[in-house]
């Protein structure tokens, strides 16, 4: 661990003077005010089981993406949140960058912008390059992978590669207006207690706590013109004192505050109020668990009321099987169907799961605050 800490420290020092500063609260608010109301979905190509399969050359399917985003465009969706896989960059950096460009071109065709997720602590801690297995029958998100995995968190050489990936990838798209934001690390404090607990590093949280500020630093070394963030998803956010060490880093290093919440409207609204107390724009990067009271009709009116962006947890029924509830890890839905889909707006073949979702989304877009026209703030440093 001492060697790993030394590597992180040395690389941090090398970029100390070559990075953008955190946006101040005024600049972040000015940026947010110029955006249309952000409404969208987490997205993965429905015929892929995880981030690796989506982004590898032989399984990336531009035609499928084009078709699925066409369905979403008809609802008025304007934002996608798309997870990347560091292991793909490690083996095929130019190919990944090219395919990201293709995705952005397709998204732009359908009037959407993209939030790219660089790292992820949710899923299998041992991602493997190459052919991906078929999903486990009846289990939600059964082959989603962490990025970086155990090796990427513990081997100094791979830590170095992961930090370089963060900087180089952001630099490649740093002025691309089709990129709405950079989500630095999804659920960094997730220890996957209900799925991969036995495979996790016992000191994972300590490693991530030390690495997360460096990841923010390397992302900013890519000189992004887009805001950067990392979303909270569990715990007590009612005050700065209540935050965990990792959550404090997420809040303190982000330009805009983001979060995920899959509970009902009362809990959702409470958390929105908590986060607005940090005086930065707020965006929900994941909701929709119908079986838990998090539905389109329950959540989007709250999002409009408080002028926060909102993205559903998944768009199209597919190999990730996110229409299944989280309890499928304990009781797989092999010979039974859930009483209601947890997530997903569309069936694999295109029809909406619930037709009324389209009406609600369109009504909320029509009633949402409209963007203002103003000159960008010239000062982005400081808090």
Buried (B, 14 or more C-beta within 10 A) or exposed (E): EEEBBEBBEEBBEEBEEEBBEBBBBBBBBBBBBEBBBBBBBBBBBBBBBBBBBBBBEEBBBEEBBBBBBEBBBEBBBBBBBBBBBBBBBBBBBEBBBEBBBEBBEBBBEBEBBBBBBBBBBBBBBEBEEEEBEEBBEBBBBBBBBBBBBBBBBBBBEBBBBBBBBBBBBBBBBBEBEBBBBBBBBBBBBBBBEEBBEEEBBEEBBEBBBBBBBBBBBBBBBBBBBBBBBBBBBEEEBBEEEEBBEBBBBBBBBBBBBBBBBBBBBEBBBBBBEBBBEBEBBBBBBBBBBBBBBBBBBBBBBBBBEBBBBBBBBBBBBBBBBBBBBBBBBEEBBEEEEBEBBBBBBBBBEEEBBBEEBBEBBBBBBEEBEEEEEEEEBEEBEEE
